Amino acid sequence: MTEQLSKAAHSLILDNKSKLSLTGVTDVVGFDEQTVSLTTDCGPLIVKGNSLHISKLNLDTKDVCIDGIINSLQYFAKSDKNLKSKLFK
C-alpha cells in the first residue's frame, strides 16, 4: 500500500475550515452547496459543509480549490460500488 501511495501525487491543505486546496484531482463527480464529490489519485473523496463553492478548477493540472464552511472530508475505497448512494443521502 505504501508503494501505491508514493506514486500518487495527491495532497490537500485545509485553511481555517474555509478554504480547501487539492492536488491530484482527476474528476469532479458532482457538487452542490453542501457536498462536493471528487475523484482523486488516492480514490473518491467527499467534501461536506455549507455554502461550498468551487473557486478554482483545472483538471489539466489536477488542481481544485473549494471555499465555504468545510465540515468533513471522507475518502472511499476505489472499488466502492455504492459511492453515489453515499453522496446524496
N, C-alpha and C positions, 0 to 999 in steps of 0.2 A: 504494500500500500504506500509506503514511503516513496518508492520509486515512481509510482503513478503521480503522486502529488508534486514531486520535484519537477516533473516535466510540464505541469500545468502552470500557466502564467496568470494566476488569479489572485487579486488582493482586494480588500475593502478597507475604507477609512470612514469611520463614523465620527462626526464633529458635533458635539453638544446635542446629540439626538435630533438634529435638524438638517444635517447635510450628509449624505452618503455618497462617497466616490468609489466606483468599482472599476476594476480592470478584468479582462478575461471573460467578458460577456459576449456570448455568441448569438443570442436572440432575446427579444422581449416577447414573451408569450401573450401577455395581456396586462392591462392596468386600469385602475380607476383611482378615486381619491383615497381609498382605504387599503388597496392591495396592488403590488407590482410583482408580477411573475416573470422571472428571468431564467435563461439557460446560461450557465457559466461553464468554464473549463473544468470545474470541480463538481458539476451536477446542477440540477434545478435549485433555484433559490427563490423563496417567497419573502417579500418585504411587506410588513403590515404597519399601518399607522393612520394618521389623519392628515387631510389636506396634502396628500402626496402629489408631487409634480415632477416629471422627468425634465430637468433643466438642460441636460446635455445627453445626446445620444449619437454615438459614432461607432457603428458596428464594424467599419473597416479597421479601426484601431482598437476595437473591443472595449471602449470606454463609455461609462454611463454615470451620470450624477442625478441623484434624487433629492429633492428638497421637501420639507414638511416635518411633521412630528412622527418620528420613527419609533415604533413600539416594539417590534420584534423582527428578527431575521431567522429564517429557518431553511436549512438545506435538506434535500431529499435525495435518496439513492437514485442513481441514474436509471435504474430499471423499475422505478416505482410507477406502476400502471394506473394507479388511482390519483395521480397528481391533480388532474383537472377537478375532481370531486373535492379535494382538499383545498383548492384555491378559492372556490366560490361557494362557501358554506352558507 
